[in-house]
């Protein structure tokens, strides 16, 4: 009889399937008693075995059976605890000797002929083949970090960045800022440094593009006041690191525009 435990609506459910077992593989308690009775029946009457020896044998077997039952219970609990967990299974081919690693979430556990099996990605593996068990939160963080790294790698170098990539960079910034500090910690330093440079460069491009849409200070009118104020608001919203990507020349132009607006307002006064 094989016991299959599957997950349904987030819970472990149990069902049974018939399997064929070969008789005589395991020595049970009843079989041991039969052997013990046979030994007592056919013992040498001239040198009979003492009752103490029989009791000792029975006690030893009972102790071993209890230990095996306890071990089996522990292994069953261990197997059940793997349901829904992310595991790495390593199997070795009997023909080639090649070791293959498979990763995925455990769908359910199956018990068959005193053996325990887990199902990963629809395939069955022995519980003994489980190489590593990973926490779900950990695997999510690693997966997000790998996806983030791949997205950063698709972008050009910072010195080749253009406004055509604005949406891509801003989306990446949104993703990064949406990660928890734990998830962010799994992004490697090189990837993070590359992203910070891309993000800062893009903010500089956006700033300079907005600046170019405003007339020079000599041609400025009060109609341009709103655009100048929006540019100042843009600059003030930047972090200290992001502000370092704004050139001194661009910032000086902004302050010159603000000074001109103040002058025009005073004259209009």
LINURQUI-V963047 format. One record per backbone hydrogen bond with DSSP energy under -0.5 kcal/mol. NH is the residue of the N-H (numbers start at 1). CO is the residue of the C=O. If there is no record, write none. Layout:
<<NH | CO> <NH | CO>>
//
This chain:
<<2 | 17> <3 | 111> <4 | 2> <4 | 15> <5 | 109> <6 | 4> <6 | 13> <8 | 6> <8 | 11> <11 | 8> <13 | 6> <15 | 4> <17 | 2> <25 | 22> <28 | 26> <32 | 28> <33 | 29> <34 | 30> <35 | 31> <36 | 32> <37 | 33> <38 | 34> <39 | 35> <40 | 36> <41 | 37> <42 | 38> <43 | 40> <45 | 43> <47 | 44> <48 | 45> <53 | 50> <54 | 50> <55 | 51> <56 | 52> <57 | 53> <58 | 54> <59 | 55> <60 | 56> <61 | 57> <62 | 58> <63 | 59> <64 | 60> <65 | 61> <66 | 62> <67 | 63> <68 | 64> <69 | 65> <70 | 66> <71 | 67> <72 | 68> <73 | 69> <74 | 70> <75 | 71> <76 | 72> <77 | 73> <78 | 74> <79 | 75> <80 | 76> <81 | 77> <82 | 78> <82 | 79> <83 | 80> <84 | 106> <85 | 82> <86 | 134> <87 | 85> <87 | 104> <88 | 132> <89 | 102> <90 | 129> <91 | 89> <91 | 100> <93 | 98> <97 | 93> <100 | 91> <102 | 89> <104 | 87> <106 | 85> <107 | 105> <107 | 119> <108 | 119> <109 | 5> <110 | 117> <111 | 3> <112 | 115> <115 | 112> <117 | 110> <118 | 125> <119 | 108> <120 | 118> <120 | 123> <121 | 105> <123 | 120> <125 | 118> <127 | 116> <129 | 126> <130 | 127> <131 | 88> <132 | 88> <134 | 86> <139 | 135> <140 | 136> <141 | 137> <142 | 138> <143 | 139> <144 | 140> <145 | 141> <146 | 142> <147 | 143> <148 | 144> <149 | 145> <150 | 146> <151 | 147> <152 | 148> <153 | 149> <154 | 150> <155 | 152> <160 | 157> <161 | 158> <165 | 162> <166 | 163> <169 | 165> <170 | 166> <171 | 167> <172 | 168> <173 | 169> <174 | 170> <175 | 171> <176 | 172> <177 | 173> <178 | 174> <179 | 175> <179 | 176> <184 | 180> <185 | 181> <186 | 183> <187 | 184> <188 | 186> <192 | 188> <193 | 189> <194 | 190> <195 | 191> <196 | 192> <197 | 193> <198 | 194> <199 | 195> <200 | 196> <201 | 197> <202 | 198> <203 | 199> <204 | 200> <205 | 201> <206 | 202> <207 | 203> <208 | 204> <209 | 205> <210 | 206> <211 | 207> <212 | 208> <213 | 209> <213 | 210> <214 | 211> <219 | 216> <220 | 216> <220 | 217> <224 | 221> <225 | 222> <228 | 224> <229 | 225> <230 | 226> <231 | 227> <232 | 228> <233 | 229> <234 | 230> <235 | 231> <236 | 232> <237 | 233> <238 | 235> <243 | 239> <244 | 240> <244 | 241> <245 | 242> <246 | 243> <247 | 245> <251 | 247> <252 | 248> <253 | 249> <254 | 250> <255 | 251> <256 | 252> <257 | 253> <258 | 254> <259 | 255> <260 | 256> <261 | 257> <262 | 258> <263 | 259> <264 | 260> <265 | 261> <266 | 262> <267 | 263> <268 | 264> <269 | 265>>
//
